[in-house]
Amino acid sequence: MTRVKICGVTDSTDRDAVVTAGADAVGVIHGVPVDTPREVDAATAEKLADGVPPFVTSVLVTMPTTVQEAVRRVDRIEPDAVQVHDGLSPAELGALDSRITQDIVAVVEADAPAIESYATHADALLVDSVDADGGGGTGETHDWERTRDLVDSLDVPIVLAGGLTPENVADAVETVEPFAVDVASGVESAGGTKDHDAVSRFVRNAKQAAEGAV
Ligand SMILES: O=C(O)c1ccccc1NCC(=O)[C@H](O)[C@H](O)COP(=O)(O)O
């Protein structure tokens, strides 16, 4: 079974549509020093996370520069998990882990050095296509075979992200067999607004492909 995270919801209508579509996780982006239409302020992030129902995981996606900053955001927004995009070293992720109860998803690039050291300090790795400023949401795919190697070689759950769409997600799941897939821009009608039909097709195609891959 491959889980699905839909990232970058900016309002409650999109959040509820993502849940209705059967996604396993909802990503809320707050505290990123890059220009993105998917970022929301702290109060909105708090409300969006609070409205995610039981048995679906709310994920705060953030780019902290210090452990303290990450702790402050997690304590304010109270997500079920935090996805750290850039900014913290493996040792700092370890320090963060000792200060929060939430699971930590560390973002890495597929060809980054020392991925294993992130794996020892995170509950999951999200392998993404990252832009020059370290941000995600690029809409760009990367070398799926490299991510497949990580799935085979590391014990930690691997989440595949970057450039996924309803059209290519089945192929991605069959190639990589990840723990989960993640999408932001590939299911939008405009920047920061989800296309509900595309969200449903993405979830359906990912899960059907996972069943076929067993
Ligand atoms: O989506 C963003 O705009 C973003 C900006 C800064 C940091 C992280 C961001 N997104 C995090 C995600 O988990 C995205 O789903 C992931 O990067 C995949 O994006 P896409 O290629 O658009 O599907």
The ligand as a Tripos MOL2 file, in Angstrom:
@<TRIPOS>MOLECULE
LIG
   23    23     1     0     0
SMALL
NO_CHARGES

@<TRIPOS>ATOM
      1 O1          5.3370   23.5250   -2.5250 O.co2     1 LIG1
      2 C1          5.9950   24.5250   -2.2450 C.2       1 LIG1
      3 O2          5.7520   25.6310   -2.7690 O.co2     1 LIG1
      4 C2          7.1230   24.4390   -1.2560 C.ar      1 LIG1
      5 C3          7.8760   25.5720   -0.9830 C.ar      1 LIG1
      6 C4          8.9020   25.5190   -0.0520 C.ar      1 LIG1
      7 C5          9.1870   24.3540    0.6120 C.ar      1 LIG1
      8 C6          8.4300   23.2160    0.3550 C.ar      1 LIG1
      9 C7          7.4100   23.2340   -0.5770 C.ar      1 LIG1
     10 N1          6.6760   22.0920   -0.8910 N.pl3     1 LIG1
     11 C8          6.8820   20.8730   -0.1990 C.3       1 LIG1
     12 C9          6.2820   19.6330   -0.7360 C.2       1 LIG1
     13 O3          6.1970   18.6680    0.0200 O.2       1 LIG1
     14 C10         5.8790   19.4900   -2.1780 C.3       1 LIG1
     15 O4          4.7690   18.6500   -2.2310 O.3       1 LIG1
     16 C11         7.0200   18.8340   -2.9480 C.3       1 LIG1
     17 O5          8.0870   19.7340   -3.0170 O.3       1 LIG1
     18 C12         6.5890   18.4510   -4.3870 C.3       1 LIG1
     19 O6          6.1830   19.5610   -5.1190 O.3       1 LIG1
     20 P1          5.6770   19.4000   -6.6510 P.3       1 LIG1
     21 O7          6.8740   19.1010   -7.4840 O.co2     1 LIG1
     22 O8          5.0570   20.7110   -6.9660 O.co2     1 LIG1
     23 O9          4.6590   18.2830   -6.6480 O.co2     1 LIG1
@<TRIPOS>BOND
     1     1     2 2
     2     2     3 1
     3     2     4 1
     4     4     5 ar
     5     4     9 ar
     6     5     6 ar
     7     6     7 ar
     8     7     8 ar
     9     8     9 ar
    10     9    10 1
    11    10    11 1
    12    11    12 1
    13    12    13 2
    14    12    14 1
    15    14    15 1
    16    14    16 1
    17    16    17 1
    18    16    18 1
    19    18    19 1
    20    19    20 1
    21    20    21 2
    22    20    22 1
    23    20    23 1
@<TRIPOS>SUBSTRUCTURE
     1 LIG1         1 GROUP 0 **** ****
